[in-house]
Structures are given as structure tokens and as C-alpha cells.
Amino acid sequence: MSISRRGASGQSREGKAGAPGLNTIAKSAMSSTVTGMETTPPQKLHAYVDESGQDTEGRFFVVSVVLFGTDRDTVLARLEALEDRSRKGRVKWRRARYAFRQAYIAGLLDMPLLAESIFVATFRHARNYFALTVESTARAITAKTQGRAYRVTIFVDGLTRPEQATFTNRLRARGIARKKVRGVRDEQSNAGVRLADALCGLIRDADEGEPWAVATLGAVAPAQGGDTGLKAKKAPVVRGNSLGCLWQPTRRMVGFRLCFHSRARTSAVSSSL
């Protein structure tokens, strides 16, 4: 009987000793399951928005949206260095000397970090400028995120405080929910806003038939099998309404790609180094 009691006691002790091990395994399994169920944290984005063309009274309007992710600080630093190197400086496109504009755009083509970060929308015969800017911004964010979770801070050149609330509400109506909208005055603008301004300026110059701008956008169009509709002449030459353009990597990793879409046709032009 004493042996029986010791056996029972031993089994009891083994059970107690074994329990922590089982609990550890169970906890580990639960932890693994919970970890596997964790959602990916939303990507943090910063958008810089500018527009040009209100002075044409509806003939032509362009919106540029630049979107950066976690590499934002690195890209902005390189853009500022390029502004210094090209001598374009911190001024707007229209105030920069012609040669400095050219050097700045040439330098952009050496920045693979800009890949898939630049979007441009062009419009004709429309004067609802505010709505078009909101729409272009929403479509650019949607194209950039591709359904992934995100949080975005949006800097819009010249946006007043009352307009910020309207801009925010209209973005929400277009499905852009997790965002913060800020207006930026000229003297407060940063390299991201100035890049958006430069792109608008380049597109405006091409639309007006400025030879260098046209050549920059359409230099290798024949190799792409496309027709940009851009020619060096005085008449307006940028075709079509609506979205978008991307600064995309090409086979040689660097490229400048603009896509102009209209109901009748889609044309794309690339210039790669």
C-alpha cells in the first residue's frame, strides 16, 4: 500500500511537473497564431500637390501629385541638393532661368528613387479647378497604394485654411479616409512641392509648344511605338483629358514616363538614360 501511495504521489508530481511544459507549448502556439493574424501596419505616405493653368480660363489645366513613402527624407534631401547643383534654387519654375530648368530636369532623370512616385493629370475645357485637384489627388493616392493600408499627409500649394476642410471632406467622399491635409504658402514650400510645381511647369511649356519641353517628353516616343501628339509649334499640343503619369523604372532603371489619357486614345512617352 505504501508503494501504491508513492506511485500515486509520483504520478501526481509528474503531472504537476509536466503541466508547465504543456502550458508553454499551448501559449507558444497561441502566440504564433496571434502573430500570424496580425495585420500589416499602414504605410506612411506624404503627398505634395500643385496645379497650373487657371490663367488659361479653362483651355488647359494640369495637376501634379508627388507621393513619397518611408524614403521621403532621403528623397527631399537629394532634391534640395539637385536644386543647388542645377542652380535652379528654391524658386518656382516660372522664376527659374531656362538653363537652370533644363539642368534640374536632367538631374531628375538620375534619381531612381522617384520611380512610381509622380502622377500628373491634364484637363481641357474645364474650370472646376478645385474639384479637379481633389480628384487628381485621390486617384494618385489610389494608384500608389494599390489597395494597401496607408496613412497620408497631403501638402497642397496655396491651399487656405478654410479650403483645407473642404479638400479633406471631398477626399473622404472619394474613399481617401486616413489623411491629413495642409496648405502650403510659397515661402513655406519644400522640395516636394517645388518638384510638383516644376512638373506642372514642364507640362505647360510642352503644351505651349516650347521645343525643349516637347523634346524632353517625346525624345524616344518612336522607340516606344507611340505618338505623343507633342510637336514644337505655337498651337497647344498636349492631348486629352485626365490621368496620369508615372516616373517609372525602365530596363536601365531610370526613366521619365508621362501618360496622357483621353476617351479616344492613350499615348505614353518615355525618355530613359
N, C-alpha and C positions, 0 to 999 in steps of 0.2 A: 504494500500500500504506500509505503514511503517512496518506493521507486515511481509508482504511478503519480504521486503528487509532484515529485521532482520533474517527471516528464511533462505533466500538465503545466507546471510552472515554467519549464524550459520553453515549451511551445508558446506560452503566453509572452515570455520575454522575447523570443524570436519574432513574434508577431509585432510586438511593440517596436523592436529594433528595425523590422522591415518596413513599417509604415512610413517613416520619414522618406525612405528611398522611393516608395511609390508616390508619395505626395510630390516629391521633387520632379519625378517624371511627368506627373499629371500637370504640375504648374508649368513645366517647360513646354509641354505640348500646347497648353492653353496660350502661353506667351507667344509661341510660334504662330499659332492660329491668328491671334490678335494682330501680331506684326504683319502677317500676310494680308490681313484685311485693311491695314492702314491705307488711306488714300494719299496719293502723291500731293505734296504741298503745291499750292498755286504758284505759277511762275510770276515773277515780278517784272513788270514792263514799264517803260517810260516812253510816252509819245510826244512828239514835237510837231506842231501843225502850223502851216502858214498857207495863205492864198493870195492870188493876184488876178486882176482883171476887172475889178469893179469899175475902173475908169473907162472900160470899153462899152459900158452900158449894155451889157448882155451879149455882145458879139463873141467874146471868148472869156472863159473863166477857168482857172486851174487851182487845184488844191494839192498840196504836198504833205504827206504824213511820214515821219521818220520814227521807227519803233526800235528801241534797244532793250535788251534783256539784262542779265547779270553782268555783262561786259560793258555796261553803259559808261562807267567812269573811265575805262581804258579807251573806249572809242572817242569820248568827248575830249580827252587829253590829246589824242592823236589829231583830232580835227582842229584843235586850237594850235597845235604845232604846225599843221599844214597851213592854217591861216597866216601864221608868222612867216613860214618858209616861202609861201607863194606871194607874200606881201599884200594879199587881199585884206588882211587885218580883220577887225571886229565889225566892219561896216556892212551895211546891206548891199545886195547885189547891184542895185542901180547906182550906188555911190562909189563902187569899186572901179578902178581903172580896167580897161579892156584886157590888157596883157595879164593883169593880176587875176582876173576871172578865169582866163584860159589856164593859167598855172594851177589855180585851185581845182578846177575840174579835172585836169590831168592827174593831179595828186590823188583825187578821189578814186581814180581807176586803179591805184596801187594799194587799195585798202580792202582786202578780202573780208574784214570784219563787218563791212556794210552789206554783205550778202543777205538777201531776203529781208532787208530791213527798211527799204524805201518804197513808198507807194505814192502814185500820182494819179489824180483823176482830172480829166478835162471835160468841159461842157461848152455848148454853144446855144445861143438864143435862150438864155435863162438868166433871170435876175434875182432869184431867191437864194442869194449868196449864203446866208446863214444856214439855211436848210441843206444846201449842197455841201457845205463844210462839215456839218454834223454827219450827213450821210457818208461822205468820203471817209471820215474818221472811223465810223462804225464798221464800214466794210474793210478798211485796212486792218483794224484790230481782229476782226473775224478771220480774215485771210491769214494773219500772222499766227494766231493761236490754234487754228485748225481743231477746234473743239476741246482743247485742253483748258484746265482751270487756270485762271490768271487773276492778277490784280494790276490795274494800270493807273498811272498818274499821267494826266494829259496836260501839256502846256500849249496854249493857243495864243499865237501872237496877236496883240491888240485887243484881246477879249476883256470887256469891262466886268466889274463885279456883278452887276445885275444880270449880264449875259451869261455868266458862269452857271447860275442856277438853271436858266433856260437850256443851255447846252447840255447840262447834266441830265435834265428831265427828258430831253429828246433822245439822248443816247440810251437812256433806260428803256424808252419806248421801242428802240431798235435792238434790244436784247443785250446791251452793254451795261451790266449791273454793277460790277465791282470796280469802281473807278473814282478818281478824284480829278476835278477839272480846275485848272488855274489859268488866269490870264497873265500874259507877259507883255510888258511895255518894251519899247525898243531899247531903252537904256539898260534894261534888266535881262535882255535876251542872252542866251548862251549858245554854244557852238551847235547844239542840236537844232535850235530854232533858226539859226543862221544858215544851216545846211538846208533846211526846208525852204527858206527864202531863196537860196541860190538855185535850187531845183526849179522853183516856180519861175525865177528869172530866166533860166536857161530855156525852159519850155516856151515862155513868152517870146524870147528872142527868136526861137525857131519858127514860131507861128508867124512872126512878122517878117520872116524870110532872111534873117541875118545869116550870111553864108557860113561863118564858123560854127554857130549853134546847129544849123542844119547838118553840116558835115559831121559834127560830133555825134549827133543822134543817128545819122544814117550811113556812116562810113562803110560798114560791112553788110549793109542790108542785102546786096546781091548774093553774098555768100550764104545768107540765111534763106534765100529763096523768097524774100518778102518785098513788098513795096510799101515804103513808109508814107508816101504822099508828101514828103518833105522836099522842097526844091528852093534853091536860092533865088527868090524873086520877091517882089514887094507885096504881092497878094497873100492873104492868110493861107497857111499851108498845113497846119496841124488838123487832122481829120477826126471827126467823130465825137460822140458824147460818151462820157462815163469812164469807168475804172480802167485801169490800174496799171501800175508799173512796179517792177521789182528790180532791185540791184542784186543780181544773181551770180553765183559762181559758174564759170564756163569750163570747158575742158582744161583751160590753162589757169583755172582757179579764180581769175579776176574777170569781171565783166560788168558792163553797164547796159541794162536792158529796160527798155520802155515799151509798154504795150498800150496801144490806143484802141479802144473797143467802140464799135458802133453797131447799130442794128444790121447794117448791110455787110459789114466786113470787120475783120480783126487783123491788124498789122502789128508786127513786132520788129524792133530794130535793136541790134546789139553791136557794141564796139568793145572788143576784148584786146588785151595786150598780148 
